[in-house]
Amino acid sequence: MVRTLDTVRGELTAQGHVIEVIAPDRFRTVPTPTYPEIPLALFPARKMRRLIDGFAPEAIHIATEGPLGWAARRYCVRRRLPFTTSFHTKFPEYVHARWHVPVRWGYAFMRRFHAPSSGVMVATASLAETLRQYKFGNLKR
């Protein structure tokens, strides 16, 4: 996922766009349970709002469904701002393997996150097909 986002950022910068990345390193965090390499931002909503307002973007893309993604999503929905999202990994399967949460529950949760997006970007046809099977809409390859 990181390589994909770095590539997109590089391409957009080469076209003259100014990119602001709001990542966990700008927040107080805790490690993800059973996956400590991934930091989870604690209570990011207020700071997220300040960061987005300060940058005043023309476009918003939300890359993850974690606390930062939910804070950015909430910001956009409340202000009726269009945004895009992306689906990178089969996280519901990961959650199922670790905690035995039914995969369909995970996809229902993810579908709720991505539903108000102007487009859900997916990298492969097989992932798009999986998401279609779980009733995701507005998929973009």
N, C-alpha and C positions, 0 to 999 in steps of 0.2 A: 504494500500500500504506500509506503513512504516513497519508494522509487517512482511510482506512478504519479504521485502528487508533485514530487520534485521535477519530473519531466514536464508536467502540465505548467507548473510555475515558470520553468525555463522557457517554454514555448510562448507563453503569454508575455513574459518580460521581453523576449526578443521582438515581439510585435509592438512593443511600446507601452504595454499596460503596467500599472503600478500595483503590486500585489502585497497585501498585508495578511500574514498567516497568524492566526490566533491559536496557539498551541498550549499544551499543559505547562510548559516551562515558564509561562507568565502567571501561573496561579499556584496557590498552596495545593499540594497533592498528597495522595496516599497511593500505595501500590495496589494494583488490581489483585484481588484474592486469587491465588493459585497461578497468577501470571504477573509477577512483580515487576517485570520489565516495562509494563505499561502503566504509566501514572494516571490516576483519576483525579480530576480537579474537584476541590471541595467548594461547594456553594459559589459557583461561578457567575450567577445571573447578573448581579450588580456590576461587576467588573467587565463582563462581556458587553453589557449595554454601553458602558463608558468607552470601551475600545472600539466598538462598531460606530458609535456616534462620533468619536474623535476622528476616525478614518473616513467616514461618510462615503462608503463604497457605492459604485454604480451597479455592482452585481455581488451576490453572496452565494458561495458554494459551501455546503456543510458536508465534510468528509467522513465524519464518524457519528455513531449513535450513542456515544458516551455522554457524560455530564456536560462537556462543552458543546456537543452537538445539540443536546436538548435545550441548553440555554440559548444558543443561536436560533434554533427553530422557534422557540417561544417568542423571542425578540421579533423575528420576521412575521410570525402569524399575528401577533398582537398589533403590529404596525401595518399589516396587510402588504408586506414587501415580498415580491417574488424571490424565490431562492431555488437552487438545485441541490440535490444530494447525490451521494454515490454509495453503492453497495459493493464492498470489496471482498468480504469473506463470508463463509457459511457459519456465522457466529451462533445461530441456533443449534447447530450440530455440536459445536464446542461446548455450549452450556449443557446440552443434553449429556454429553460424555462426562462432564465434570460433576454435574449435580442432578442428573436424571430428570430434568425439566423436559416435558414433552416438546419435541421439535416444533410441532404446529403452534404451540404457545409462543415459542420464540419468534416464529415467523409472523404471528399475529401482532406481537409487540413491535417488531421491525416494520411491518406494514403500516401500523399506526404512525410511527415516526416519519416514514417517507411519504405518506399519503398527501400532505399539503404541498409537496415539492412540485415545482414546475417541470421537473424531469429527474428521473432516477438514472444516473449513469452507471452502466455495467460494462465490464471489460470483455466478457465472452458471451457467445451465443448460448452455451450450456448454462451459465449462471442466469441469463435472461429467461431461459426456459424454466429453470427451477423457480424463479420469482413469479413467473406467469402462473405456474401450478399453484402457488400460494396466493394468487389473486392480487399481485402487485400491478399497478397501472403506471402508465406514463414512463415506460422504460426507454432508455436511449443508449444505443451502442456507441 
